[in-house]
């Protein structure tokens, strides 16, 4: 079987999770990994993870070769992508968060990669694709984005509700686990948002979010009628999405729950639950979103609240790998 040859640039949280998912899928061959920290740390962070536990595969590192299962993967410490050799690479996963435009990612194409998928929202008009939303519109574009973790959770839910009830306004609050871009202690931070300088382990921090802009990309009609905020909370993983909509077609609670339950079946990785669960119950859940029907509310027929859970790392990485497979099949 011909394999999809993947190179990972940026071996952080998402890069490593994508790696683990692809190692378990015979359609992928990982041909290289690049980041600017030591190879021994790459191996260590793959083997041991404070959120997901110990890796189930044994790893062997010999100089710049990482061995896992039947694969031997070349490791790189190259800071300038112009020095990468990417001949034979079908898809480069840009997971460093440093290259956010078509122009900056063109270097990977010039160096030999056939396609690039970035694992974050872009800063320009780069096309975004979310599985089961618009992936069938992919038309061999060379550089695309898998959008954000929040978009992969919210956009399917938006689609379900809008199709049946016609959304007029939307407001999102995301109770989001802390990330590496926050600080452990109160120290200086170079973000424009001064709250990022405060301890992530001791505070609830309201921060800016790309979710509104990403939602507008997929639903332009909401351009002037949408708001989003990321509320960072001191937990190590998962997000609870609190989604509020006004709708043009009145409904009731029973009908709304039925719409959500039926609509979720149209999306491979959107689930529903009636169980009274908490954030830790969703760690390592591969779904892009899990709608919590028990928390659904409706006020006066046209103001609705929908809650959904997501492992914002694992669930997003799973969606990224799904998109990688979909685009890769066009190349082999």
VENMO-V135942 format. One record per backbone hydrogen bond with DSSP energy under -0.5 kcal/mol. CO is the residue of the C=O (numbers start at 1). NH is the residue of the N-H. If there is no record, write none. Layout:
co=CO nh=NH
co=CO nh=NH
This chain:
co=3 nh=5
co=4 nh=6
co=4 nh=29
co=5 nh=90
co=5 nh=91
co=6 nh=31
co=6 nh=32
co=7 nh=9
co=7 nh=93
co=8 nh=10
co=8 nh=34
co=9 nh=95
co=9 nh=96
co=12 nh=16
co=13 nh=17
co=14 nh=18
co=15 nh=19
co=16 nh=20
co=17 nh=21
co=18 nh=22
co=19 nh=23
co=20 nh=24
co=22 nh=25
co=24 nh=26
co=25 nh=28
co=27 nh=4
co=29 nh=6
co=29 nh=31
co=31 nh=74
co=32 nh=8
co=33 nh=76
co=34 nh=10
co=38 nh=42
co=39 nh=43
co=40 nh=44
co=41 nh=45
co=42 nh=46
co=43 nh=47
co=44 nh=48
co=47 nh=55
co=49 nh=53
co=53 nh=49
co=58 nh=69
co=60 nh=62
co=60 nh=67
co=62 nh=65
co=64 nh=66
co=64 nh=75
co=65 nh=62
co=65 nh=67
co=66 nh=68
co=66 nh=73
co=67 nh=60
co=68 nh=71
co=71 nh=68
co=71 nh=73
co=73 nh=66
co=74 nh=33
co=76 nh=35
co=77 nh=79
co=79 nh=81
co=80 nh=83
co=81 nh=84
co=84 nh=86
co=86 nh=89
co=88 nh=90
co=89 nh=114
co=90 nh=115
co=91 nh=7
co=91 nh=93
co=92 nh=94
co=92 nh=117
co=93 nh=9
co=93 nh=95
co=94 nh=119
co=98 nh=100
co=100 nh=123
co=100 nh=124
co=101 nh=105
co=102 nh=106
co=103 nh=106
co=105 nh=108
co=105 nh=109
co=106 nh=110
co=107 nh=111
co=108 nh=113
co=109 nh=112
co=111 nh=86
co=115 nh=92
co=116 nh=144
co=117 nh=94
co=118 nh=146
co=127 nh=145
co=130 nh=133
co=130 nh=134
co=130 nh=135
co=134 nh=137
co=135 nh=138
co=142 nh=116
co=143 nh=127
co=144 nh=118
co=145 nh=129
co=148 nh=152
co=149 nh=153
co=150 nh=153
co=150 nh=154
co=151 nh=155
co=153 nh=157
co=154 nh=158
co=155 nh=159
co=156 nh=160
co=157 nh=161
co=158 nh=162
co=159 nh=163
co=160 nh=164
co=161 nh=165
co=161 nh=166
co=162 nh=166
co=165 nh=248
co=165 nh=249
co=166 nh=248
co=169 nh=246
co=170 nh=227
co=171 nh=244
co=172 nh=229
co=173 nh=175
co=173 nh=242
co=174 nh=176
co=174 nh=231
co=175 nh=240
co=176 nh=233
co=179 nh=182
co=183 nh=200
co=185 nh=187
co=192 nh=194
co=193 nh=196
co=194 nh=197
co=195 nh=198
co=197 nh=187
co=198 nh=183
co=199 nh=202
co=199 nh=203
co=203 nh=205
co=204 nh=206
co=205 nh=207
co=205 nh=232
co=207 nh=230
co=210 nh=214
co=211 nh=215
co=212 nh=216
co=213 nh=217
co=214 nh=218
co=215 nh=219
co=219 nh=222
co=220 nh=223
co=222 nh=225
co=225 nh=170
co=227 nh=172
co=229 nh=174
co=229 nh=231
co=230 nh=207
co=230 nh=232
co=231 nh=176
co=232 nh=205
co=233 nh=178
co=233 nh=235
co=235 nh=178
co=238 nh=177
co=239 nh=241
co=239 nh=310
co=240 nh=175
co=240 nh=242
co=241 nh=243
co=241 nh=308
co=242 nh=173
co=243 nh=306
co=244 nh=171
co=245 nh=304
co=246 nh=168
co=246 nh=169
co=248 nh=250
co=252 nh=256
co=253 nh=257
co=254 nh=258
co=255 nh=259
co=256 nh=260
co=257 nh=261
co=258 nh=262
co=259 nh=263
co=260 nh=264
co=261 nh=265
co=262 nh=265
co=263 nh=266
co=264 nh=267
co=267 nh=270
co=269 nh=288
co=269 nh=289
co=271 nh=291
co=273 nh=293
co=273 nh=294
co=275 nh=277
co=278 nh=281
co=279 nh=282
co=280 nh=283
co=282 nh=285
co=284 nh=286
co=289 nh=271
co=290 nh=309
co=291 nh=273
co=291 nh=293
co=292 nh=295
co=293 nh=296
co=297 nh=305
co=299 nh=302
co=299 nh=303
co=301 nh=251
co=302 nh=247
co=302 nh=304
co=303 nh=299
co=304 nh=245
co=305 nh=297
co=306 nh=243
co=307 nh=292
co=308 nh=241
co=309 nh=290
co=310 nh=239
co=310 nh=312
co=311 nh=315
co=311 nh=316
co=313 nh=317
co=314 nh=318
co=315 nh=319
co=316 nh=320
co=317 nh=321
co=318 nh=322
co=319 nh=323
co=320 nh=324
co=321 nh=325
co=322 nh=326
co=323 nh=327
co=324 nh=328
co=325 nh=329
co=327 nh=330
co=328 nh=331
co=328 nh=332
